[in-house]
């Protein structure tokens, strides 16, 4: 049994790494690929880029609960295979499109293949020893973060050397390797519900929870984490240009500042997850939310790119703590029968944050200026902090907070 869960963790880590790598490899050149497909003019390019980027997230947010429900009925490994194979086929197909609407359609279909990461987390939460849950989920987070950090670098280099279309084919191949890795190496002890047992309704799922308010607060925390991280994406380069006198290497500086939170999250997620197992994931989450709000307010006051990069590096430690803590708390609150559904709902809130964050950043910066983006993000995180503090300090939640 000990060897089995360790092999599972290694295989799931590799799968999360390949998914993070594959999904981020195309991000540096997607607008340039649209130009190659015939989109001209800055306004049209911005519109198409927004549709292509957000389309898959919107679809994923809608279908994630369905995949979670199916995972509870048929097993999480099946959902991992479904997601990895679907992504591999659709990613490779994007290398053969001849029009922007075809690319957008395939990207939206990619949303239907979502679910590898949340199902990997749910399977890990169900199969790992309970006292190692936080550490295991933190370790899986390092796999995804490693892929996301390396993906744009590798994708950009391949695009320069071999062309855009080849990158889609290579990425499809990597995702197929993820499918094979999952097929052969991941093992799940899953008891399928009886054939005459009807799946629980949404109301019954939440009625089965010991603290529905806490679970909803954790969903909102997931959205706030993604929103706070994503709100800077549309304005990062512009904000860096406002802070920097040297505009010759603007793209490089922006790239470094965009990457540094991932570096610190990579090195801290596993250790902080282990710390959460010892002192309580609730405490880790509250401290991380507090620090995130404070650091966002500090970003609104920076005067140069060094200060911006340093604060974003510190924010990466908070990122490495928050998501594993949220997932560990969810695993503690949920029975195995509805674990997939709850993780699916949580993933929907993650995708909503991925959509709302950039929209918030673009809208607030247009009307109030760049610095107000960070102030408003900090206020939203603080609201979620107070909500989480309330639920975690309820008498029946003392065990969850300290266990």
Secondary structure by P-SEA (a helix, b strand, c coil): caaaaaaaaaaaaaaaaaaaaaaacccccaaaaaaaaccccaaaaaaaaaaaaaaaaaaaaacaaaaaaaaaaccaaaaaaaaaaaaaaaaaaaaccccaaaaaaaaaaaaaaccaaaaaaaaaaacccccaaaaaaaaaaaaaaaaaaaaaaaaaaaaacccaaaaaaaaaaaaaaaaaaaaccccccccccccccccccaaaaaaacccaaaaaaaaaaaaaaaaaaacccccaaaaaaaacccccaaaaaaaaaacaaaaaaaacaaaaaaaaaaccaaaaaaaaaaaaaaaaaaaaccccaaaaaaaaaaaaaaaaccaaaaaaaaaaacccccaaaaaaaaaaaaaaaaaaaaaaaaaaaacccaaaaaaaaaaaaaaaaaaaaaaaacccccccccc
